[in-house]
Amino acid sequence: MRRILLITIGLSVSIWADFTRDNTTQIVTDTNTKLQWQDNESVSKKWTEAIDYCEALTLGGYNDWRLPNQNELRSIADRSKREPDISSTFQYVVSGYYWSSSTVVGDEGNAWGVRFDGGYDYWNYKSDEVYVRCVRDGQ
């Protein structure tokens, strides 16, 4: 039996994502992962402020929002698009850098995120102000 290993480099998992938006709640849901994404405004904050912002957010009747980890944030990138490199299901989007909750290993002063003006991972100083998109675990 012959086995084939397929390696894809630089492709976003959003190829397999299926997003729906509830215009009433302003929440985008990935029907595959069940993650629900905030889509009601574009704000920029420092990293610790971004964590606090998400934890204090009440949207669509939910108050269990959080800052996404790097893999979750990467899952909404769409590299088949250009500026913004994110599913067109999202309405509140800025081409630029968005925070994740993932700290750079070995460098506590920096955190990972995704640049939605190129669709790639990038790190920033936690003291910089960049965009925030909160997430919650859906049902």
C-alpha positions in Angstrom: 0.0 0.0 0.0 1.3 3.4 -0.9 0.9 6.3 1.5 1.0 9.9 0.5 1.8 12.7 3.0 0.3 16.0 2.0 1.9 19.1 3.5 0.4 22.5 3.1 2.4 25.5 4.0 1.0 29.0 4.4 -2.7 28.1 3.9 -5.2 29.2 6.4 -7.6 26.7 8.0 -10.4 29.0 7.1 -10.6 27.1 3.8 -12.5 24.5 5.9 -14.4 27.0 8.1 -18.0 27.8 7.6 -19.1 31.2 9.1 -22.5 32.5 9.7 -23.4 36.0 11.1 -26.3 36.8 13.3 -27.0 40.5 12.5 -29.2 40.9 15.6 -26.5 39.8 18.1 -23.5 40.8 15.9 -21.9 37.5 16.5 -20.1 35.4 13.8 -20.2 31.6 14.4 -17.8 29.1 12.9 -20.2 26.2 12.4 -17.3 23.7 12.4 -15.6 24.7 15.6 -18.6 26.3 17.2 -16.5 29.2 18.2 -18.4 32.5 18.3 -16.7 35.7 17.4 -17.4 39.3 18.4 -18.3 41.4 15.4 -19.8 44.6 16.7 -17.0 47.1 16.7 -13.3 47.6 16.0 -11.2 48.6 19.0 -7.5 48.7 19.7 -5.9 48.2 23.1 -2.7 47.2 24.8 -2.4 43.4 25.4 -3.5 43.4 29.1 -6.3 45.9 28.3 -7.4 43.5 25.5 -7.7 40.6 27.9 -9.7 42.8 30.4 -11.9 44.1 27.6 -12.8 40.6 26.4 -13.4 39.3 29.9 -15.7 42.3 30.6 -17.6 42.1 27.3 -21.3 41.3 27.2 -22.6 40.7 23.7 -25.6 38.8 22.4 -26.6 38.0 26.0 -23.2 36.2 26.7 -20.6 37.4 29.2 -18.0 34.6 28.8 -15.9 36.2 26.1 -12.1 36.0 26.1 -9.1 36.9 24.0 -8.5 34.0 21.5 -5.4 32.0 21.5 -3.1 32.1 18.4 -4.6 29.0 16.7 -8.2 30.2 17.2 -7.3 33.6 15.8 -5.5 32.1 12.8 -8.6 30.0 12.0 -10.5 33.1 10.8 -7.7 34.3 8.5 -8.5 33.9 4.8 -5.3 34.1 2.7 -7.3 33.8 -0.5 -8.4 37.4 0.1 -6.4 40.6 0.4 -6.7 43.4 3.0 -8.5 42.4 5.0 -7.5 38.7 4.9 -10.6 37.5 6.8 -13.9 36.0 5.9 -16.3 38.5 4.4 -18.9 37.3 6.9 -17.2 39.6 9.4 -18.4 43.2 9.0 -16.3 45.1 11.6 -12.8 44.5 10.3 -9.7 46.6 10.1 -6.7 45.6 7.9 -4.0 45.2 10.6 -2.8 43.3 13.5 -5.1 41.6 16.0 -4.0 40.3 19.5 -4.1 36.7 20.6 -3.7 35.6 24.2 -0.6 33.7 23.3 2.7 35.1 24.8 5.9 34.6 22.8 7.8 31.7 24.4 10.9 33.0 26.0 9.9 36.6 25.6 7.2 37.6 28.2 7.1 41.2 26.8 5.6 40.1 23.5 2.5 38.3 22.3 1.4 36.6 19.1 -1.4 37.8 16.8 -2.5 37.7 13.2 -2.0 40.5 10.7 -5.2 40.7 8.6 -3.4 42.8 6.1 -1.3 39.8 5.0 -2.9 36.9 6.8 0.2 35.8 8.7 1.3 35.4 12.3 3.2 38.2 13.9 4.3 39.3 17.3 4.0 42.7 18.9 5.2 44.3 22.1 2.4 43.9 24.7 2.6 47.7 25.4 1.6 48.4 21.7 -2.1 49.2 20.9 -3.5 46.8 18.3 -6.9 45.5 17.4 -9.0 43.1 19.5 -11.6 40.5 18.4 -13.0 38.5 21.3 -14.2 34.8 21.1 -16.3 32.5 23.1 -16.9 28.7 23.1 -20.2 28.2 21.5 -22.8 25.5 22.1 
